[in-house]
Amino acid sequence: MGVPEKLAARMSTAEQHEYLRARFSRRTLVRGGAVALGAVTGGVFVSGAGARATVPTPRTAPAAESVDGSLVAPFGRHLAWGNDPRTEISVSWQVPVAVRRPFIRVGVRPWDLSRRIDAEVRTLYTPAGVGASGDHTQYYLHAKLTHLRPGRTYYYGVGHDGFDPAEPHLLGTLGTFTTAPAHKVPFTFTAFGDEGVGYHGLANNALILGQNPAFHLHAGDIAYGDPAGQGKTGDTGFDSRTWDQFLHQTESVAKQVPWMPAYGNHDMEAWYSPNGYGGEDARWTLPDNGPDRENLPGVYSFVYGNTAVISLDANDVSFEIPANLGISGGTQTAWLEKQLRKYRAARDVDFVVVFFHHCAYCTSTAHASEGGVRQEWVPLFEKYTVDLVINGHNHQYERTDVIKGGQVKELPIGGTAHPETDGVVYVTAGAAGRGLYAFSAPDSYEGHEHEADSVASFVNTEEGRRNETVTWSRVRYLDYSFLRVDVTPAAKGHRTTLTVSGIAETGRRIDHFTVARTAK
């Protein structure tokens, strides 16, 4: 059941959503129910932040049965920065059944936690007939912590009536987080895209935890609850339960490392909301400083130390997969320029990193490059000398030379880029765990270099695929991997650097280069 395939091919995500809502009418709901998404208990954020509705017209799911809370353990803990990582963080988690009075406790010592602080519950119900998951209710819980102290490590525990993490026998369930420092200090962050559920995602997560990153960027296509990735709902194998597996898989890292996602094409789930992001709104509490919270919940920015990070939603500009093409009406691009201008003028920001899903430059034989990104955003990246662009979408590792105005400057493995004069470096880090794609040219990576003067590829345009021959493909690695970035600040007028490394699932380094600037 769902939207017929021929009809779905002509519909946007918003049109799919309306079709499904009409099909699963109130008469149908007597048998199957519909989505309910919002605060159903608690509804209080820490420090008075209000709960927000995440679906324009909430529906009512079947009544939840009361269970003994001592028999229910929270799982799937994941952190995310607030608007200011020095003082704000959100803690999110999941329970398999409805519980009474969920809460969080926080403190600077594991034996001295705060009183109970109410959590917000967002309930996501998927009725039988929407994909493959059958009747399935998911309970996501959130607490937004504010007024924290910069550079401080906190302990926290999540619970509910019958399960109190402050009890001695449950102290092993506590997690930790560390807020961003008040001043510029060296730090590391990691990134990848296209994870899904499986062995390779687990293996990469284990290696990422060993890097001790301050935060992790996920460049879209997070869990693959929708394996089709077209922003449409038909007989696609959509299964909401995949998210339960994913959040359990990532908990070992995400319970202590803020996990900051951008949304990809597989993250548009048409049943839940007109923009396809209603399910994502249930699962994540992200910074709310973007241009259009209703349509673009995955667009935001934050500053950590001397580095500004911007998350974009490339579904808005994708010619290849147009389900949400133009959804922002141009507001996202306008906001991007405003943010870039602000960060370049900021006294405490040296580097600007941008991440999103669809690739600006990639030679994969699957998706290759997205012409919408090149048309809308690349000119801004060059105008404001963005230091690093991180993408997913293509399931492999590829790194470009430095690109500016269509001109290419070679950046060899181990080389140094100077964005103010040279241009922008683009990295595809989409080999987090899903099945790998292919290149049209041989692999070429650290210790196994096989340089190609040119590579045959294509770019997705409004008119369709256009073949191109490119000279900017510097590093290609066809196996599972992730990105590590080490940031080294410096005193004003001295050299500050980003050291970027591609790390294979085996732990081997496959690429490294440096981005250098003069510190402000």
Buried (B, 14 or more C-beta within 10 A) or exposed (E): BBBEEEBBEEBBBBBBBEBBBEEBEEEBBEEBBBBBBBBBBBBBBBEEBEBBEBBEEBBEBEEBEEBEBEEBBBBBBBBBBBBBBBBBBBBBBBBBEBBEBBBBBBBEEBEEBBEBBBBBBBBBBBBBBBBBBBBBBBBBBBBBBBEBEBEBEBBBBBBBBBBBBBEEEBBEBBBEBBBBBEEBBEBBBBBBBBBBBBEBBBBBBEBBBEBEBBBBBBBBBBBBBBBBBBBBBBBBBBBBBBBBBBBBBBBBBBBBBBBBBBBBBBBBBBBBBBBBBBBBBBBBBBBEBBBBBEBBBBBBBBBBBBBBBBBBBBBBBBBBBBBBBEBBEEBBBEBBBEBBEEBBEBEEBBBBBBBBBBBBBBBBBBBBBBBBBBBBBBEBBBEBBBBBBBBBBBBBBBBBBBBBEEEBBEBEBEBBBBBEEBBBBBBBBBBBBBEBBEBBBEBBBBEEEEEBEEBEBBBBBEEEBBEBEBBBBBBBBBBBBBBBBBBBBBEEEEEBBBBBBBBBBEEBBBBBBBBBBEBB
